[in-house]
Amino acid sequence: MEEIRRAARTLNSVSTIASPSASALGEIKEEIVACVREEMTGLRKLVNTVKKPTYAQAVSAASGASTSVGGPAPAPYQLSQSLPNSTYAPTRVQPVSNNKLRVEFENVSQRDDTLTRLENSKDVKAEPVRMLKPMVILKGISKDVPSEDLVKLISKQNPEISHLIEGEGRDGEGLRLRFKRGNRNSNLYNAVFLAEAKVYRKILDLGRVCVDHQRITVDSFSPFLQCHKCLQFGHMRSKCTATESLCSHCAGSDHQVDKCPVKNEPGSVKCYNCTSHNARFKSNQDCKHTANSDKCPRLRAMKDKINQRVDYGFAP
């Protein structure tokens, strides 16, 4: 390629060379052009005969040039160097944080093979993605019942699940209070629990559980969270660090939905998250819905992503 560039520079400079003969100048140009064409033909043949590297080889080759001096090699490169002869490639490699990667495979056997290969690696530590425990919500508990006594009462008064909650080695961790929520009735409250998969399924099968003198309705509770301030996912308003309050109805950035000036106007609804997604990825998703609507494709995608990480204990 350097020879081609030199030839091109020579060709460009020919016009500046003093020449007593126009025909001689033309001959020089033709000779240079012929040489350039010959060189390019040879390079094309050479490129076509080069074998393309595998995924692991390509990443490994890049690692030598991208490793920062004085610091650890980036995680993708360490991973590729630890799997030099792999016959498959991950379906997705996603940077997470602190030099960590989330690596997804086409099937379980590829995942398990990768974990086995990396067991003794000095550069890469690998482990399966930690699954979340499912959650259940008990609705309408009397405020006379202290929340710290709930697990003990549920275990004592519901023999169908007591052995699952207090079984050997569990120490009551089969069911654990996560947080309390308000109820429409000011004399009652709701309670959300983390549950082991077996406890979760059994409680939902029962439909109601005994708590003190009550029969309390039980339902599944999604770990999905959406902030009502910034409209993003994974946290609540109380933990939000955003400086702007966004409107879930019209996507305005100077008010929230309870003070939206166009809330009752036809055609004013506009999803902030879908609008942002379209602008960022040049897509054309429908934005004619609120940001917290079940019709929102961004919200549904996030819910599906969260639910895939929950261990409900069902066989695949």
Backbone bond lengths (Angstrom), bond angles and torsions (degrees), N, CA, C in turn:
res aa  C-N    CA-C-N  psi(-1)  N-CA   C-N-CA  omega(-1)  CA-C   N-CA-C  phi
1 M - - - 1.467 - - 1.541 111.00 -
2 E 1.323 116.30 -33.60 1.463 119.63 178.79 1.517 110.66 -65.55
3 E 1.373 115.15 -36.59 1.460 118.60 178.40 1.523 110.56 -64.46
4 I 1.330 116.38 -38.45 1.467 120.40 179.15 1.522 110.22 -63.44
5 R 1.353 115.53 -44.00 1.461 118.70 -179.94 1.533 111.29 -62.64
6 R 1.355 115.63 -39.85 1.468 118.31 178.77 1.523 111.00 -64.40
7 A 1.349 114.83 -41.53 1.460 118.94 179.61 1.519 111.02 -63.77
8 A 1.355 115.64 -39.20 1.460 119.67 -179.85 1.526 110.85 -65.11
9 R 1.346 115.51 -40.56 1.466 118.66 178.24 1.532 110.68 -63.83
10 T 1.347 114.40 -39.26 1.461 118.70 178.61 1.521 110.58 -62.70
11 L 1.347 115.08 -42.35 1.462 120.51 179.70 1.521 110.79 -61.97
12 N 1.330 116.35 -42.19 1.466 119.90 -179.01 1.528 112.15 -67.58
13 S 1.337 115.33 -28.11 1.465 118.34 -176.34 1.523 112.76 -89.59
14 V 1.321 116.85 -7.59 1.466 119.49 -177.53 1.519 111.30 -61.28
15 S 1.333 114.70 -36.45 1.461 118.84 -176.67 1.524 112.35 -64.60
16 T 1.345 115.85 -18.87 1.473 118.48 -178.71 1.527 112.17 -93.19
17 I 1.325 117.73 -7.07 1.466 120.81 -177.74 1.536 109.37 -80.10
18 A 1.280 115.52 128.66 1.466 118.99 178.07 1.508 109.43 -68.40
19 S 1.298 117.22 132.60 1.464 120.44 -178.69 1.521 108.75 -142.28
20 P 1.327 115.93 133.99 1.454 118.74 -179.73 1.515 111.60 -76.22
21 S 1.351 117.03 -13.00 1.459 119.21 -173.40 1.513 110.20 -132.27
22 A 1.332 117.19 123.33 1.463 121.37 177.72 1.511 110.74 -66.54
23 S 1.326 116.88 -35.01 1.472 119.70 -179.98 1.519 111.01 -67.59
24 A 1.339 116.64 -36.66 1.469 119.74 178.27 1.518 110.61 -65.86
25 L 1.328 115.16 -39.35 1.471 119.41 177.61 1.520 111.06 -62.81
26 G 1.316 117.49 -41.41 1.460 121.31 178.42 1.514 111.56 -62.70
27 E 1.332 117.52 -39.18 1.466 120.96 179.11 1.530 110.87 -64.24
28 I 1.323 116.16 -39.33 1.469 120.14 179.24 1.525 110.56 -63.54
29 K 1.344 115.63 -43.55 1.465 119.85 179.11 1.517 111.09 -60.57
30 E 1.334 115.73 -46.42 1.468 119.95 -178.32 1.521 111.17 -62.21
31 E 1.324 116.69 -38.21 1.465 120.40 -179.68 1.531 111.25 -66.31
32 I 1.324 116.25 -41.43 1.470 120.41 179.66 1.520 110.64 -66.39
33 V 1.325 117.00 -44.94 1.465 120.91 179.34 1.520 110.67 -59.72
34 A 1.336 117.14 -41.25 1.464 120.92 179.35 1.525 111.03 -63.32
35 C 1.341 116.80 -39.71 1.472 120.35 178.74 1.526 111.11 -65.37
36 V 1.324 116.00 -41.85 1.464 120.08 -179.96 1.518 110.51 -62.87
37 R 1.336 116.79 -44.83 1.460 120.52 179.99 1.524 111.37 -61.60
38 E 1.330 115.77 -39.83 1.470 119.95 179.62 1.530 111.12 -64.46
39 E 1.341 116.33 -41.53 1.461 120.44 179.06 1.529 111.06 -64.83
40 M 1.324 117.79 -42.12 1.463 121.47 -179.01 1.518 111.32 -66.50
41 T 1.326 117.08 -37.64 1.469 120.26 176.95 1.518 110.70 -62.42
42 G 1.327 116.94 -41.61 1.464 120.26 178.58 1.517 112.40 -65.53
43 L 1.324 117.11 -39.01 1.460 120.80 178.97 1.520 111.56 -66.58
44 R 1.345 117.95 -38.90 1.464 120.34 178.01 1.516 110.93 -61.28
45 K 1.322 116.86 -42.56 1.465 120.39 178.55 1.523 110.85 -62.62
46 L 1.331 115.90 -39.57 1.464 120.27 -179.48 1.522 111.15 -65.79
47 V 1.345 117.49 -43.20 1.463 121.69 179.72 1.515 111.36 -62.56
48 N 1.325 117.47 -40.29 1.466 121.33 -177.65 1.517 112.95 -68.89
49 T 1.334 117.11 -21.30 1.466 119.78 -179.27 1.515 112.89 -92.59
50 V 1.346 117.86 -8.57 1.463 120.85 -179.78 1.517 109.48 -78.36
51 K 1.346 117.43 128.19 1.463 122.77 179.25 1.514 109.79 -75.10
52 K 1.351 116.93 130.73 1.456 120.78 178.90 1.518 110.96 -66.97
53 P 1.329 118.26 138.27 1.465 119.98 179.92 1.514 111.48 -72.49
54 T 1.344 116.00 156.03 1.460 120.72 174.74 1.519 109.10 -72.50
55 Y 1.332 115.65 172.32 1.475 120.40 178.50 1.523 110.44 -56.85
56 A 1.342 115.68 -48.67 1.466 119.66 -177.15 1.518 111.07 -64.88
57 Q 1.359 116.81 -39.08 1.458 120.04 179.84 1.522 111.15 -66.12
58 A 1.323 115.67 -40.70 1.462 119.47 -178.75 1.516 111.16 -63.67
59 V 1.327 116.61 -45.11 1.457 120.03 179.89 1.513 110.50 -67.72
60 S 1.348 116.84 -39.39 1.456 121.01 -179.62 1.518 110.67 -64.47
61 A 1.338 116.49 -40.43 1.451 120.23 179.61 1.522 110.85 -64.51
62 A 1.309 115.96 -38.27 1.464 119.42 179.99 1.515 111.96 -69.19
63 S 1.332 116.49 -26.98 1.460 119.43 -174.36 1.514 112.09 -64.32
64 G 1.320 117.32 -35.02 1.448 119.89 -177.76 1.517 112.59 -63.06
65 A 1.358 114.54 -29.69 1.460 118.21 -177.74 1.516 112.69 -92.20
66 S 1.331 117.22 -17.53 1.456 119.84 -171.96 1.515 113.95 -105.99
67 T 1.314 118.92 -10.54 1.456 120.36 -178.75 1.524 110.30 -64.57
68 S 1.309 116.03 128.13 1.460 120.05 -179.05 1.521 110.46 -76.47
69 V 1.294 116.30 141.00 1.461 121.53 -178.93 1.521 109.75 -72.43
70 G 1.335 116.63 132.83 1.451 121.44 176.81 1.507 114.24 82.05
71 G 1.323 118.33 0.50 1.464 120.98 179.71 1.505 110.60 -132.97
72 P 1.323 117.46 172.23 1.455 121.17 -179.48 1.516 111.29 -69.40
73 A 1.331 116.20 151.56 1.456 120.49 176.39 1.511 109.78 -66.62
74 P 1.339 118.16 146.10 1.461 119.69 177.83 1.516 111.30 -58.25
75 A 1.318 116.85 144.99 1.457 122.57 -174.46 1.522 114.40 -54.66
76 P 1.355 121.50 -40.79 1.461 119.00 -179.95 1.511 112.57 -59.43
77 Y 1.343 117.06 -36.48 1.448 120.57 -178.36 1.529 111.02 -72.14
78 Q 1.312 116.39 -40.20 1.459 119.71 176.74 1.519 110.41 -61.29
79 L 1.322 116.17 -40.39 1.458 120.17 179.91 1.516 110.65 -63.13
80 S 1.333 117.64 -46.65 1.459 120.43 -177.66 1.528 111.47 -65.55
81 Q 1.337 117.00 -36.26 1.456 120.17 -179.94 1.521 111.93 -70.79
82 S 1.318 116.79 -25.16 1.460 120.78 178.40 1.519 112.24 -83.17
83 L 1.323 117.62 -11.84 1.466 122.34 179.40 1.525 109.16 -126.94
84 P 1.338 118.22 63.36 1.463 120.59 -172.18 1.523 114.74 -69.59
85 N 1.334 118.03 -28.01 1.463 120.42 -174.43 1.521 112.18 -115.36
86 S 1.291 117.07 29.60 1.457 120.64 -178.75 1.522 110.42 -68.07
87 T 1.340 116.02 139.03 1.468 121.27 179.74 1.522 111.93 -96.43
88 Y 1.314 117.71 5.67 1.456 121.99 179.60 1.523 108.80 -141.05
89 A 1.300 115.56 163.55 1.466 120.98 178.38 1.521 109.55 -123.16
90 P 1.318 117.81 149.46 1.466 119.81 175.94 1.521 110.60 -60.67
91 T 1.320 116.29 149.06 1.461 119.81 175.61 1.522 111.15 -77.65
92 R 1.328 115.48 -22.67 1.465 119.24 179.20 1.516 109.78 -158.58
93 V 1.327 117.00 135.15 1.463 122.91 174.26 1.522 107.03 -125.15
94 Q 1.326 116.13 115.61 1.465 121.08 -173.80 1.525 110.81 -122.93
95 P 1.341 118.32 119.02 1.466 119.79 174.51 1.522 109.98 -62.60
96 V 1.331 115.89 138.19 1.462 120.44 -179.56 1.524 108.86 -109.03
97 S 1.338 116.94 -75.79 1.463 120.76 177.85 1.517 108.72 -169.37
98 N 1.341 115.86 159.44 1.473 121.65 175.45 1.525 112.29 50.71
99 N 1.340 115.56 48.12 1.460 120.89 177.50 1.528 112.55 63.10
100 K 1.321 116.59 29.51 1.460 121.80 178.72 1.523 110.23 -109.20
101 L 1.329 114.72 151.32 1.456 121.42 178.40 1.521 110.31 -126.41
102 R 1.310 115.58 148.31 1.460 121.53 167.43 1.522 105.85 -106.10
103 V 1.329 116.91 116.76 1.459 122.36 -175.78 1.521 109.09 -112.69
104 E 1.318 116.76 124.88 1.458 121.71 -179.85 1.522 109.78 -110.80
105 F 1.342 115.69 143.16 1.452 122.04 -177.48 1.518 111.01 -119.80
106 E 1.322 114.91 165.55 1.463 120.44 -178.33 1.516 111.70 -70.27
107 N 1.337 117.20 -32.25 1.464 120.10 -179.42 1.524 109.79 -150.71
108 V 1.341 115.12 172.99 1.464 121.61 -176.29 1.521 111.57 -67.20
109 S 1.337 117.64 -35.39 1.466 120.38 -177.41 1.530 111.04 -63.97
110 Q 1.331 117.50 -38.74 1.465 120.36 176.73 1.527 110.94 -65.47
111 R 1.322 116.14 -40.89 1.469 119.67 177.67 1.518 110.86 -61.54
112 D 1.349 116.45 -47.92 1.466 120.47 -178.18 1.523 111.43 -64.93
113 D 1.335 117.21 -37.26 1.464 120.66 177.96 1.527 110.34 -63.18
114 T 1.316 116.56 -41.52 1.466 120.68 178.61 1.524 111.28 -64.30
115 L 1.323 117.06 -43.18 1.467 120.69 178.65 1.521 110.94 -61.50
116 T 1.342 116.81 -40.30 1.468 121.06 179.05 1.517 110.96 -64.78
117 R 1.326 116.97 -43.99 1.466 121.31 -179.11 1.533 112.16 -63.53
118 L 1.324 116.00 -31.45 1.465 119.95 -174.74 1.522 113.92 -94.19
119 E 1.338 116.75 3.19 1.467 120.07 -177.39 1.524 112.32 -57.56
120 N 1.334 117.01 -42.17 1.466 120.96 -175.65 1.528 113.10 -103.74
121 S 1.320 116.17 13.88 1.458 119.33 -179.59 1.529 110.57 -70.78
122 K 1.336 115.84 136.40 1.459 120.89 177.84 1.533 111.56 -87.21
123 D 1.327 116.15 -17.25 1.460 120.26 -174.71 1.521 113.75 -100.28
124 V 1.338 116.28 -28.31 1.464 120.17 -173.76 1.519 110.13 -127.71
125 K 1.313 115.86 132.25 1.460 121.71 173.36 1.516 108.04 -110.39
126 A 1.337 116.69 125.25 1.463 120.97 -176.84 1.520 110.60 -123.72
127 E 1.311 115.72 144.82 1.458 121.63 176.42 1.525 108.60 -152.37
128 P 1.340 117.01 152.66 1.470 119.19 178.11 1.524 110.11 -62.80
129 V 1.323 115.67 151.47 1.466 119.98 176.82 1.521 109.01 -61.00
130 R 1.308 115.61 131.09 1.462 119.61 179.79 1.526 110.07 -72.82
131 M 1.313 114.86 125.40 1.457 119.93 179.53 1.526 110.33 -82.14
132 L 1.306 115.64 149.06 1.461 121.37 177.70 1.520 110.23 -85.65
133 K 1.322 116.16 148.03 1.460 119.65 173.59 1.526 109.14 -76.31
134 P 1.335 117.52 143.51 1.463 119.52 175.62 1.521 110.53 -69.33
135 M 1.323 116.15 162.28 1.459 121.00 -179.15 1.526 110.56 -126.53
136 V 1.322 115.17 148.91 1.462 122.07 175.34 1.521 108.47 -126.55
137 I 1.325 115.54 151.97 1.456 120.71 178.02 1.520 109.72 -120.26
138 L 1.328 116.44 130.76 1.461 123.40 174.18 1.521 107.33 -100.75
139 K 1.325 116.18 123.45 1.462 121.42 -171.98 1.524 112.31 -108.05
140 G 1.325 116.32 125.92 1.457 121.19 172.77 1.511 115.21 89.77
141 I 1.327 117.32 43.76 1.464 121.57 178.21 1.529 109.17 -85.52
142 S 1.311 116.04 136.46 1.463 120.11 179.51 1.526 110.54 -63.39
143 K 1.327 116.03 138.95 1.462 120.33 178.15 1.524 112.07 -68.05
144 D 1.322 117.02 -9.48 1.461 120.20 175.04 1.526 111.22 -73.33
145 V 1.346 117.06 -16.31 1.463 121.48 -179.36 1.528 108.88 -94.66
146 P 1.332 119.04 114.86 1.467 121.29 178.74 1.531 110.56 -62.66
147 S 1.313 117.29 136.36 1.466 120.92 -177.78 1.526 112.16 -63.28
148 E 1.336 116.83 -30.11 1.470 119.37 -179.22 1.528 112.43 -70.71
149 D 1.335 117.60 -13.21 1.467 120.93 178.89 1.525 112.99 -97.23
150 L 1.317 117.85 -1.79 1.459 120.70 -171.47 1.526 113.35 -62.83
151 V 1.328 117.45 -48.27 1.468 120.03 -177.51 1.521 110.40 -60.58
152 K 1.324 116.64 -43.70 1.467 120.76 179.90 1.530 110.94 -63.02
153 L 1.335 117.23 -42.76 1.462 121.11 179.93 1.525 111.67 -66.33
154 I 1.333 116.20 -42.90 1.469 120.09 -179.98 1.523 110.51 -62.59
155 S 1.320 116.11 -43.75 1.463 120.12 179.93 1.524 111.68 -65.54
156 K 1.319 116.82 -39.83 1.466 121.43 -176.67 1.526 112.44 -72.83
157 Q 1.328 117.30 -38.15 1.458 120.95 -172.40 1.532 114.18 -96.83
158 N 1.324 116.92 -1.18 1.468 120.57 -179.60 1.523 109.41 -130.48
159 P 1.345 117.19 82.78 1.467 120.98 -175.82 1.526 113.80 -60.49
160 E 1.338 117.04 -21.11 1.469 119.55 -179.76 1.532 112.18 -65.04
161 I 1.332 116.32 -25.13 1.467 119.32 -177.86 1.523 113.11 -121.66
162 S 1.324 117.84 -3.96 1.471 119.87 -175.95 1.523 111.69 -61.27
163 H 1.344 117.37 -39.23 1.470 119.76 -178.84 1.526 111.44 -69.80
164 L 1.339 116.72 -23.67 1.464 119.94 177.34 1.526 111.55 -79.59
165 I 1.332 115.93 -31.84 1.464 120.32 -179.69 1.522 111.44 -79.33
166 E 1.333 115.75 -44.67 1.463 121.06 -173.71 1.518 112.50 -106.02
167 G 1.328 118.10 17.46 1.457 121.30 -176.80 1.514 112.88 -60.91
168 E 1.334 115.49 171.41 1.467 121.78 -175.94 1.531 110.84 -57.39
169 G 1.310 115.66 128.09 1.459 121.55 177.68 1.518 114.95 81.74
170 R 1.349 117.33 -2.86 1.463 119.40 -176.92 1.529 112.39 -90.90
171 D 1.318 117.31 -35.79 1.467 121.82 179.64 1.532 111.63 52.90
172 G 1.326 116.16 40.59 1.456 119.94 177.90 1.506 115.00 79.71
173 E 1.353 117.89 0.69 1.460 120.71 -177.68 1.523 112.51 -80.07
174 G 1.339 116.70 -1.34 1.461 118.80 175.25 1.515 111.51 -65.50
175 L 1.331 116.21 -22.74 1.466 122.50 177.90 1.525 107.66 -145.98
176 R 1.327 116.65 125.95 1.468 119.80 -176.33 1.523 109.85 -139.19
177 L 1.328 115.88 132.11 1.461 120.48 179.23 1.526 110.29 -65.01
178 R 1.332 115.34 128.25 1.468 120.80 179.93 1.525 111.02 -96.95
179 F 1.326 116.64 -52.80 1.461 120.38 175.57 1.526 109.63 -166.48
180 K 1.320 115.18 167.24 1.467 121.82 177.40 1.529 109.54 -105.18
181 R 1.329 114.33 154.69 1.456 120.37 176.13 1.525 109.15 -134.99
182 G 1.310 115.91 158.00 1.452 120.16 178.52 1.520 112.00 -73.11
183 N 1.315 115.44 162.63 1.458 123.09 177.38 1.526 108.16 -125.54
184 R 1.315 116.40 155.69 1.469 119.18 179.12 1.528 111.61 -59.80
185 N 1.309 115.08 -31.89 1.462 120.40 176.19 1.529 107.92 -86.75
186 S 1.297 116.81 121.04 1.467 120.68 -175.71 1.524 113.11 -65.32
187 N 1.328 117.87 -14.07 1.462 121.33 179.00 1.531 112.35 -90.69
188 L 1.322 116.14 -2.54 1.467 121.10 -176.86 1.527 110.26 -123.15
189 Y 1.327 115.81 166.32 1.461 121.13 172.24 1.524 109.20 -145.49
190 N 1.303 116.64 161.69 1.462 122.91 175.89 1.522 108.48 -106.70
191 A 1.328 116.16 152.44 1.467 120.67 -179.81 1.522 109.55 -133.80
192 V 1.328 116.19 133.92 1.465 122.61 179.95 1.522 108.65 -108.14
193 F 1.344 115.55 132.32 1.462 121.73 -176.52 1.523 111.13 -121.91
194 L 1.330 115.28 143.92 1.462 121.41 164.69 1.518 107.53 -84.45
195 A 1.332 116.97 134.42 1.462 120.17 -176.57 1.520 110.46 -133.98
196 E 1.321 115.67 146.49 1.456 118.91 169.54 1.525 108.08 -67.46
197 A 1.324 115.97 157.10 1.463 120.51 -172.82 1.528 112.42 -55.94
198 K 1.336 117.50 -42.07 1.473 120.28 -178.48 1.527 111.21 -66.65
199 V 1.326 115.98 -39.90 1.465 120.22 178.45 1.525 109.83 -66.26
200 Y 1.308 115.94 -42.93 1.471 121.50 179.71 1.525 111.02 -56.99
201 R 1.315 116.19 -50.38 1.467 119.87 -177.01 1.525 111.42 -65.19
202 K 1.336 116.70 -39.76 1.466 120.09 -177.95 1.527 111.24 -68.53
203 I 1.318 117.15 -42.23 1.463 120.48 179.38 1.530 110.74 -62.21
204 L 1.333 116.62 -42.57 1.462 119.32 179.43 1.524 111.29 -67.15
205 D 1.334 116.80 -34.07 1.470 120.05 175.99 1.532 110.69 -62.71
206 L 1.332 116.35 -38.57 1.465 120.09 -179.91 1.532 111.50 -68.81
207 G 1.325 116.81 -37.55 1.464 120.30 179.83 1.516 113.93 82.53
208 R 1.332 116.86 -36.34 1.467 122.97 177.17 1.524 108.78 -139.65
209 V 1.320 116.42 150.59 1.462 120.88 175.29 1.521 108.77 -130.50
210 C 1.317 115.07 152.11 1.467 120.87 178.33 1.522 109.99 -83.00
211 V 1.309 116.29 129.78 1.462 122.68 175.23 1.521 107.53 -135.74
212 D 1.327 115.31 107.48 1.461 121.18 -176.84 1.528 108.82 58.84
213 H 1.329 118.87 -117.35 1.462 121.15 -177.79 1.534 111.96 -100.15
214 Q 1.352 117.67 11.39 1.462 121.44 -175.67 1.533 112.28 -113.56
215 R 1.352 115.02 158.79 1.468 122.14 167.04 1.520 105.57 -111.85
216 I 1.327 115.54 108.08 1.461 121.62 -169.79 1.530 110.96 -96.52
217 T 1.334 115.55 133.47 1.466 121.45 175.93 1.525 110.26 -70.33
218 V 1.347 115.52 136.97 1.464 121.96 -178.56 1.527 109.14 -118.96
219 D 1.322 116.10 141.87 1.465 120.45 177.66 1.522 109.05 -145.68
220 S 1.326 115.30 160.24 1.464 120.03 175.42 1.524 109.31 -71.39
221 F 1.332 116.04 146.53 1.461 120.88 -179.23 1.522 108.59 -127.27
222 S 1.312 116.56 122.81 1.464 120.61 -177.61 1.526 111.07 -78.35
223 P 1.345 117.81 139.09 1.467 120.60 175.65 1.525 112.67 -75.83
224 F 1.324 116.57 -2.22 1.461 121.06 178.98 1.530 110.59 -62.51
225 L 1.329 115.65 132.28 1.466 121.38 179.11 1.524 109.68 -128.47
226 Q 1.321 116.19 138.84 1.465 121.51 172.71 1.519 108.88 -132.25
227 C 1.309 115.26 128.89 1.462 120.94 -179.14 1.525 110.23 -75.04
228 H 1.331 117.08 133.44 1.459 121.48 179.44 1.527 111.99 -84.56
229 K 1.330 116.52 -1.80 1.463 119.76 177.60 1.529 111.20 -96.58
230 C 1.341 116.96 -56.66 1.470 120.48 -177.27 1.528 112.61 -98.72
231 L 1.343 117.14 -8.89 1.469 124.81 177.87 1.524 113.45 69.98
232 Q 1.351 117.11 9.43 1.461 120.31 176.83 1.528 109.61 -86.90
233 F 1.337 115.69 178.91 1.457 120.99 -171.32 1.534 111.77 -113.31
234 G 1.336 115.06 156.52 1.456 120.86 173.79 1.514 115.35 97.24
235 H 1.325 118.13 -2.60 1.464 120.47 177.69 1.527 108.82 -152.99
236 M 1.326 115.16 170.59 1.459 121.16 179.52 1.532 110.05 -110.83
237 R 1.321 115.47 170.31 1.463 121.11 -178.19 1.530 112.15 -54.61
238 S 1.329 117.30 -38.47 1.464 121.04 -177.18 1.523 112.69 -65.06
239 K 1.337 117.41 -20.84 1.468 121.69 -179.60 1.524 111.99 -108.07
240 C 1.322 117.71 6.02 1.467 121.48 -174.14 1.529 111.06 -76.15
241 T 1.328 116.06 136.74 1.465 121.73 179.01 1.528 112.15 -108.69
242 A 1.330 117.04 3.37 1.467 120.59 -178.86 1.526 110.65 -67.31
243 T 1.313 115.74 149.64 1.466 120.65 -179.91 1.526 111.79 -91.44
244 E 1.338 117.13 -22.38 1.457 121.32 -178.99 1.519 111.52 -102.88
245 S 1.320 116.28 146.90 1.457 122.79 172.26 1.523 107.83 -105.02
246 L 1.315 116.51 122.36 1.460 121.34 -174.51 1.522 111.37 -103.46
247 C 1.310 115.49 149.84 1.462 121.44 179.88 1.520 109.89 -90.58
248 S 1.316 117.04 124.77 1.463 121.01 -179.40 1.525 112.12 -74.75
249 H 1.348 117.42 -11.40 1.471 120.38 179.83 1.531 112.24 -92.00
250 C 1.341 117.34 -53.35 1.471 119.95 -173.36 1.524 113.67 -112.36
251 A 1.341 118.12 0.21 1.473 123.87 -179.81 1.527 112.48 70.71
252 G 1.327 117.66 14.42 1.459 119.98 177.01 1.516 111.90 -67.14
253 S 1.339 116.19 150.46 1.465 120.89 -176.90 1.524 113.06 -106.80
254 D 1.337 117.72 6.48 1.464 120.44 -178.41 1.525 112.99 -115.19
255 H 1.344 116.67 9.96 1.463 119.67 178.68 1.525 109.02 -163.44
256 Q 1.337 115.90 166.43 1.456 120.74 174.07 1.521 109.20 -106.05
257 V 1.324 115.01 174.01 1.459 119.83 -169.24 1.525 113.00 -61.63
258 D 1.325 118.07 -32.04 1.466 119.53 -177.96 1.525 112.67 -68.96
259 K 1.350 117.19 -15.73 1.460 121.31 178.13 1.530 111.83 -119.81
260 C 1.326 116.49 22.40 1.466 120.43 -178.10 1.533 110.04 -67.84
261 P 1.339 118.54 123.03 1.472 121.13 -177.26 1.525 114.01 -74.24
262 V 1.351 117.25 -15.10 1.472 119.53 -177.23 1.522 111.73 -117.45
263 K 1.315 116.78 17.65 1.460 120.66 -174.14 1.523 113.04 -58.05
264 N 1.324 117.39 -34.28 1.464 121.25 -176.70 1.528 113.22 -98.03
265 E 1.330 116.69 5.87 1.462 119.66 179.77 1.523 110.43 -87.71
266 P 1.335 118.19 133.27 1.472 121.35 178.81 1.527 111.28 -60.95
267 G 1.325 116.41 137.56 1.459 121.22 177.16 1.507 115.23 76.75
268 S 1.326 118.12 8.37 1.471 120.24 -176.99 1.523 113.06 -88.08
269 V 1.324 117.82 -11.45 1.459 120.32 -176.09 1.527 110.51 -69.93
270 K 1.334 115.66 137.57 1.462 121.44 -177.65 1.524 109.16 -156.81
271 C 1.323 116.66 122.70 1.469 121.58 -177.61 1.523 110.66 -80.51
272 Y 1.314 116.39 123.24 1.466 120.79 179.99 1.527 111.64 -64.01
273 N 1.334 118.03 -45.12 1.464 121.13 -175.30 1.522 112.25 -67.60
274 C 1.329 117.81 -40.47 1.464 120.24 178.86 1.528 111.01 -70.35
275 T 1.336 116.89 -36.43 1.462 120.65 176.46 1.527 110.69 -62.79
276 S 1.326 116.74 -43.96 1.472 121.26 178.60 1.521 110.77 -65.29
277 H 1.335 116.51 -40.32 1.464 121.05 179.77 1.527 110.52 -63.57
278 N 1.318 117.30 -42.93 1.466 120.71 179.09 1.522 111.63 -62.92
279 A 1.322 116.64 -41.02 1.463 120.60 -179.72 1.524 111.60 -67.71
280 R 1.316 116.62 -35.97 1.466 120.50 -176.83 1.517 112.36 -77.72
281 F 1.336 116.95 -40.65 1.463 120.20 -173.43 1.528 113.34 -109.78
282 K 1.316 117.44 10.31 1.465 122.14 178.96 1.524 111.37 54.68
283 S 1.326 116.40 39.40 1.461 121.43 -179.46 1.528 109.77 -101.07
284 N 1.312 115.96 -177.23 1.464 119.92 -174.88 1.527 110.83 -137.03
285 Q 1.320 116.37 49.29 1.455 119.88 178.74 1.532 110.55 -73.35
286 D 1.325 114.86 148.00 1.461 120.55 178.51 1.530 109.89 -64.97
287 C 1.315 116.76 130.93 1.471 121.74 -178.70 1.525 112.34 -110.89
288 K 1.323 117.51 3.52 1.462 121.24 -175.29 1.528 111.51 -83.39
289 H 1.299 116.43 62.39 1.466 123.38 175.93 1.526 107.69 -161.62
290 T 1.306 116.41 163.87 1.466 119.76 178.04 1.523 110.00 -75.89
291 A 1.322 116.24 160.24 1.465 120.92 -176.80 1.519 113.00 -70.35
292 N 1.333 117.65 -17.16 1.465 120.55 178.75 1.528 112.05 -110.19
293 S 1.320 116.77 18.18 1.461 121.55 179.42 1.526 111.29 -79.36
294 D 1.335 116.72 144.50 1.461 120.62 175.50 1.525 111.67 -67.49
295 K 1.331 117.27 -11.72 1.461 121.35 177.17 1.525 111.97 -82.16
296 C 1.322 117.32 -13.13 1.468 121.55 -176.28 1.524 110.71 -68.10
297 P 1.339 119.06 121.15 1.470 120.54 179.95 1.520 113.35 -65.13
298 R 1.344 117.91 -30.92 1.463 120.17 178.44 1.522 110.00 -69.85
299 L 1.325 117.01 -41.06 1.461 121.35 178.74 1.529 110.63 -66.01
300 R 1.334 117.18 -43.88 1.467 120.60 -179.94 1.523 111.16 -63.55
301 A 1.325 116.47 -40.67 1.464 120.19 179.60 1.522 111.09 -63.27
302 M 1.331 117.00 -40.64 1.459 120.46 179.54 1.520 110.92 -68.78
303 K 1.326 117.48 -39.73 1.461 120.59 176.99 1.521 111.01 -61.00
304 D 1.322 116.35 -44.71 1.468 120.52 179.40 1.526 110.65 -62.11
305 K 1.317 116.41 -40.82 1.463 120.90 -179.96 1.522 111.08 -62.98
306 I 1.328 116.76 -42.34 1.460 121.27 179.20 1.523 110.67 -67.18
307 N 1.319 116.77 -46.07 1.467 120.54 -177.10 1.523 112.44 -64.13
308 Q 1.331 117.27 -28.64 1.460 120.44 177.51 1.527 111.76 -68.18
309 R 1.315 117.16 -18.60 1.465 121.19 179.76 1.527 112.87 -93.72
310 V 1.322 117.20 0.26 1.462 120.80 -178.53 1.521 109.72 -95.47
311 D 1.327 116.06 130.37 1.466 121.54 178.98 1.522 109.40 -89.00
312 Y 1.329 115.87 93.81 1.457 120.63 178.79 1.529 112.26 -83.94
313 G 1.333 116.15 -6.00 1.457 119.71 176.50 1.507 114.81 82.32
314 F 1.319 117.28 11.32 1.456 119.89 179.16 1.515 109.15 -87.10
315 A 1.334 116.21 144.01 1.463 120.88 178.54 1.521 109.15 -69.24
316 P 1.349 118.41 139.95 1.462 121.24 -178.92 1.517 111.18 -69.53
